[in-house]
Amino acid sequence: MSFEECIRKMTSSVANRLSLWDRGRLQPGCWADVLVIDPAAVLDRSTFDDTHQLSVGTRDVFVNGTRVLEDGTHTGATPGKFVKGPGT
């Protein structure tokens, strides 16, 4: 699977399945959740023996348009909100 298809399956594909039309895509009127990564640097460090290890390679994260991770450090912002899908 291509990197682009992997991203689509984790974003707009899930949002569409849950009828969350203002999520999972970057366009006017949508909530902006953005992850800025270096694909060559992303690494999951956890193992079966040591499962509580943070992954590396994520530089910046924006949730609902607010930066929550800057150069790998949490900013203290907590702009997330619970999203209810249909039937919940």
URHU-V979779 format. One record per pair of residues at least 4 apart in sequence whose C-alpha atoms are under 8 Angstrom apart, sorted by sequence separation. I is the first residue (numbers start at 1). J is the second residue. If there is no record, write none. Layout:
BEGIN
i=I j=J
i=I j=J
END
This chain:
BEGIN
i=1 j=5
i=2 j=6
i=3 j=7
i=4 j=8
i=5 j=9
i=6 j=10
i=7 j=11
i=8 j=12
i=9 j=13
i=10 j=14
i=11 j=15
i=12 j=16
i=13 j=17
i=14 j=18
i=15 j=19
i=16 j=20
i=20 j=24
i=26 j=30
i=37 j=41
i=38 j=42
i=46 j=50
i=47 j=51
i=62 j=66
i=63 j=67
i=69 j=73
i=70 j=74
i=84 j=88
i=1 j=6
i=8 j=13
i=9 j=14
i=15 j=20
i=16 j=21
i=25 j=30
i=26 j=31
i=37 j=42
i=46 j=51
i=62 j=67
i=63 j=68
i=69 j=74
i=70 j=75
i=15 j=21
i=26 j=32
i=46 j=52
i=61 j=67
i=62 j=68
i=68 j=74
i=69 j=75
i=22 j=29
i=23 j=30
i=25 j=32
i=46 j=53
i=60 j=67
i=61 j=68
i=62 j=69
i=68 j=75
i=15 j=23
i=16 j=24
i=22 j=30
i=23 j=31
i=45 j=53
i=46 j=54
i=60 j=68
i=61 j=69
i=67 j=75
i=68 j=76
i=15 j=24
i=21 j=30
i=22 j=31
i=23 j=32
i=24 j=33
i=44 j=53
i=45 j=54
i=46 j=55
i=60 j=69
i=61 j=70
i=68 j=77
i=14 j=24
i=44 j=54
i=45 j=55
i=59 j=69
i=60 j=70
i=67 j=77
i=68 j=78
i=12 j=23
i=13 j=24
i=44 j=55
i=45 j=56
i=59 j=70
i=60 j=71
i=66 j=77
i=11 j=23
i=12 j=24
i=43 j=55
i=44 j=56
i=59 j=71
i=60 j=72
i=11 j=24
i=12 j=25
i=42 j=55
i=43 j=56
i=58 j=71
i=59 j=72
i=66 j=79
i=11 j=25
i=42 j=56
i=43 j=57
i=58 j=72
i=41 j=56
i=42 j=57
i=64 j=79
i=41 j=57
i=42 j=58
i=63 j=79
i=64 j=80
i=40 j=57
i=63 j=80
i=39 j=57
i=38 j=57
i=37 j=57
i=38 j=58
i=37 j=58
i=38 j=59
i=36 j=58
i=37 j=59
i=35 j=58
i=36 j=59
i=37 j=60
i=35 j=59
i=36 j=60
i=35 j=60
i=36 j=61
i=35 j=61
i=34 j=61
i=35 j=62
i=33 j=61
i=34 j=62
i=33 j=62
i=34 j=63
i=32 j=62
i=33 j=63
i=32 j=63
i=33 j=64
i=34 j=65
i=32 j=64
i=33 j=65
i=31 j=64
i=32 j=65
i=31 j=65
i=20 j=85
i=19 j=85
i=18 j=85
i=19 j=86
i=18 j=86
END
